[in-house]
Amino acid sequence: MKIFISHATRDSELASQLADGLFRAGFVVWNAAEEIAPGDNWAKETGRALDESDVLVAVITPGSLQSRFLQADIQYALTSKRFEHRLVPVFFGYTTFAAGKDAPWILLKMDPIYTDQSRGFGEIIERIREIARQETNATC
């Protein structure tokens, strides 16, 4: 299962830590900060990665929803059949109340994960494993 991590540029370090955790859990991970080299066509490489990915994890931190890149990735996932039930919004450093004030309502209806870095990435990893199990059951 290939995971696409979408995040605001300012959250690159957090996204890299998450990518490492997912990789150690056995997933193939695409993270723009690590995959796109200077001079590469950003839009082309991102589009290719989205087309090849099975799950999109949206890293949402206070203020990150202003990022046009994060917005575009989320919009793509919301309108793409391939990401139906495979978009995982992860709110880092948010309370449920604060997220409700900042985030689009549709992300709040998708069973988002509320966490912080001190709690690690176990809940995110388990959610992706659950998605993988559902996929396996659907194809049997």
Buried (B, 14 or more C-beta within 10 A) or exposed (E): BEBBBBBBEEBBEBBBBBBBBBEEBEBEBBBBBBBBEEEEEEEEBBEEBBEEBBBBBBBBBEEBBEBEBBBBBBEBBBEBEBBEEBBBBBBBBBEEEEBEEBBEEEBBEBEBBBBEEEEEBEEBBEBBBEBBEEBEEEEE
